[in-house]
Amino acid sequence: MSERGVVAARASLLKIASAVCAGTALTAALALQPAYAADAANGKVLADSHNCAACHGVNLNKPVSPEYPKLAGQHADYIYWALRQYQMGTGNPNLGRNNPIMQAQVQSLSERDLKDLAAYVESLKGDLVEKK
């Protein structure tokens, strides 16, 4: 290998090593961040202020129409990602959930708000999920 080739190979290895170190540092920094513990009490406040019961019924377990889902007792991670997908809905059926009512309801909510709502929904007694 020519001297120029050796220099190019070393430069490539240095770039790779630098990227690996940066990734490791970022991973370590993120690991030090405290995890957010969802607040179900704030989730109830949000559910009340956004009038979720108007469609999903009393205790979010008796929808006013068969087209609306029962939410009570659903797993928090499922509810969080469903709400997040409504925020991402774009009219493209392959990306996000595209219900205009739900999209309008969740647009102003932060990630913490979504997690709080999800924790509240999970805390409710529902007849869809058997908790073990």
LUMROVO-258646 format. One record per residue (C-alpha): z, y, x; residue in three letters. Coordinates in steps of 0.25 Angstrom, whole numbers. Example, Ala and Ser with C-alpha at 12.3 -4.5 7.8 and 13.67 -1.06 7.14 Angstrom:
2
<node w="31" v="-18" u="49" code="ALA"/>
<node w="29" v="-4" u="55" code="SER"/>
//
This chain:
132
<node w="0" v="0" u="0" code="MET"/>
<node w="-3" v="14" u="5" code="SER"/>
<node w="7" v="24" u="8" code="GLU"/>
<node w="2" v="32" u="-4" code="ARG"/>
<node w="4" v="20" u="-13" code="GLY"/>
<node w="18" v="17" u="-7" code="VAL"/>
<node w="22" v="32" u="-10" code="VAL"/>
<node w="16" v="31" u="-25" code="ALA"/>
<node w="24" v="18" u="-27" code="ALA"/>
<node w="37" v="24" u="-22" code="ARG"/>
<node w="35" v="36" u="-31" code="ALA"/>
<node w="32" v="27" u="-43" code="SER"/>
<node w="45" v="19" u="-40" code="LEU"/>
<node w="53" v="32" u="-39" code="LEU"/>
<node w="48" v="36" u="-53" code="LYS"/>
<node w="52" v="23" u="-59" code="ILE"/>
<node w="65" v="23" u="-52" code="ALA"/>
<node w="67" v="38" u="-57" code="SER"/>
<node w="64" v="34" u="-71" code="ALA"/>
<node w="73" v="22" u="-71" code="VAL"/>
<node w="85" v="31" u="-66" code="CYS"/>
<node w="82" v="41" u="-77" code="ALA"/>
<node w="82" v="31" u="-88" code="GLY"/>
<node w="95" v="25" u="-83" code="THR"/>
<node w="101" v="39" u="-82" code="ALA"/>
<node w="97" v="42" u="-96" code="LEU"/>
<node w="102" v="28" u="-101" code="THR"/>
<node w="115" v="31" u="-95" code="ALA"/>
<node w="117" v="45" u="-100" code="ALA"/>
<node w="113" v="40" u="-114" code="LEU"/>
<node w="124" v="29" u="-113" code="ALA"/>
<node w="134" v="39" u="-111" code="LEU"/>
<node w="131" v="46" u="-124" code="GLN"/>
<node w="142" v="43" u="-134" code="PRO"/>
<node w="136" v="36" u="-146" code="ALA"/>
<node w="136" v="43" u="-159" code="TYR"/>
<node w="145" v="36" u="-169" code="ALA"/>
<node w="139" v="39" u="-183" code="ALA"/>
<node w="148" v="46" u="-193" code="ASP"/>
<node w="147" v="40" u="-207" code="ALA"/>
<node w="155" v="51" u="-213" code="ALA"/>
<node w="145" v="61" u="-208" code="ASN"/>
<node w="134" v="51" u="-214" code="GLY"/>
<node w="141" v="52" u="-227" code="LYS"/>
<node w="140" v="67" u="-227" code="VAL"/>
<node w="126" v="67" u="-223" code="LEU"/>
<node w="122" v="57" u="-234" code="ALA"/>
<node w="129" v="65" u="-244" code="ASP"/>
<node w="123" v="78" u="-239" code="SER"/>
<node w="109" v="72" u="-239" code="HIS"/>
<node w="112" v="66" u="-253" code="ASN"/>
<node w="108" v="52" u="-249" code="CYS"/>
<node w="114" v="46" u="-262" code="ALA"/>
<node w="104" v="54" u="-270" code="ALA"/>
<node w="94" v="43" u="-267" code="CYS"/>
<node w="102" v="31" u="-261" code="HIS"/>
<node w="113" v="32" u="-272" code="GLY"/>
<node w="128" v="31" u="-272" code="VAL"/>
<node w="134" v="27" u="-258" code="ASN"/>
<node w="119" v="26" u="-254" code="LEU"/>
<node w="119" v="12" u="-261" code="ASN"/>
<node w="113" v="15" u="-274" code="LYS"/>
<node w="100" v="21" u="-273" code="PRO"/>
<node w="94" v="29" u="-285" code="VAL"/>
<node w="81" v="22" u="-284" code="SER"/>
<node w="77" v="8" u="-279" code="PRO"/>
<node w="68" v="15" u="-269" code="GLU"/>
<node w="80" v="21" u="-261" code="TYR"/>
<node w="88" v="11" u="-252" code="PRO"/>
<node w="102" v="8" u="-252" code="LYS"/>
<node w="108" v="13" u="-240" code="LEU"/>
<node w="123" v="10" u="-240" code="ALA"/>
<node w="127" v="0" u="-230" code="GLY"/>
<node w="114" v="0" u="-222" code="GLN"/>
<node w="116" v="-1" u="-207" code="HIS"/>
<node w="117" v="12" u="-200" code="ALA"/>
<node w="106" v="9" u="-190" code="ASP"/>
<node w="96" v="6" u="-201" code="TYR"/>
<node w="100" v="19" u="-209" code="ILE"/>
<node w="99" v="27" u="-196" code="TYR"/>
<node w="85" v="23" u="-192" code="TRP"/>
<node w="80" v="24" u="-207" code="ALA"/>
<node w="85" v="38" u="-207" code="LEU"/>
<node w="79" v="41" u="-194" code="ARG"/>
<node w="66" v="35" u="-198" code="GLN"/>
<node w="66" v="44" u="-210" code="TYR"/>
<node w="67" v="56" u="-200" code="GLN"/>
<node w="55" v="51" u="-192" code="MET"/>
<node w="47" v="49" u="-205" code="GLY"/>
<node w="33" v="55" u="-203" code="THR"/>
<node w="25" v="51" u="-214" code="GLY"/>
<node w="19" v="40" u="-205" code="ASN"/>
<node w="23" v="26" u="-211" code="PRO"/>
<node w="24" v="20" u="-197" code="ASN"/>
<node w="35" v="30" u="-192" code="LEU"/>
<node w="48" v="32" u="-199" code="GLY"/>
<node w="52" v="32" u="-214" code="ARG"/>
<node w="44" v="41" u="-223" code="ASN"/>
<node w="52" v="44" u="-235" code="ASN"/>
<node w="51" v="59" u="-237" code="PRO"/>
<node w="65" v="59" u="-244" code="ILE"/>
<node w="72" v="52" u="-233" code="MET"/>
<node w="65" v="60" u="-222" code="GLN"/>
<node w="69" v="73" u="-228" code="ALA"/>
<node w="84" v="68" u="-229" code="GLN"/>
<node w="85" v="64" u="-215" code="VAL"/>
<node w="77" v="75" u="-207" code="GLN"/>
<node w="89" v="84" u="-204" code="SER"/>
<node w="98" v="73" u="-200" code="LEU"/>
<node w="102" v="71" u="-185" code="SER"/>
<node w="103" v="57" u="-179" code="GLU"/>
<node w="118" v="58" u="-180" code="ARG"/>
<node w="116" v="61" u="-195" code="ASP"/>
<node w="107" v="49" u="-197" code="LEU"/>
<node w="118" v="40" u="-189" code="LYS"/>
<node w="129" v="46" u="-198" code="ASP"/>
<node w="121" v="43" u="-211" code="LEU"/>
<node w="118" v="29" u="-206" code="ALA"/>
<node w="133" v="26" u="-203" code="ALA"/>
<node w="137" v="32" u="-217" code="TYR"/>
<node w="126" v="23" u="-224" code="VAL"/>
<node w="131" v="11" u="-216" code="GLU"/>
<node w="145" v="13" u="-220" code="SER"/>
<node w="142" v="13" u="-235" code="LEU"/>
<node w="144" v="0" u="-243" code="LYS"/>
<node w="131" v="-5" u="-247" code="GLY"/>
<node w="125" v="-18" u="-253" code="ASP"/>
<node w="113" v="-20" u="-243" code="LEU"/>
<node w="120" v="-23" u="-230" code="VAL"/>
<node w="130" v="-34" u="-227" code="GLU"/>
<node w="139" v="-29" u="-216" code="LYS"/>
<node w="144" v="-40" u="-207" code="LYS"/>
//
